[in-house]
Amino acid sequence: MSTALGRVLIRLISLEDCPDSFGDQVTVSMNTQNPIEERDFKSRDPLQIGLRTTSLCP
């Protein structure tokens, strides 16, 4: 099986100088194949980030 003719479409969006919520807005608005719900962003919650950071072994 040859993959020499395969193509992959990518889109690069710079988040430089954008508001903090811009990345999440792009994720929601550009994802048309899989519904994204509020629960999908829970891992980005500051409390969850703190718990993850403090529970990692040194």
Protein Blocks (a to p, Z undefined) as FASTA:
>chain_A
ZZklgccddddddfehiafklmmmmmmmmmmkbccdfklmmmmpmklmmmmmmmpcZZ
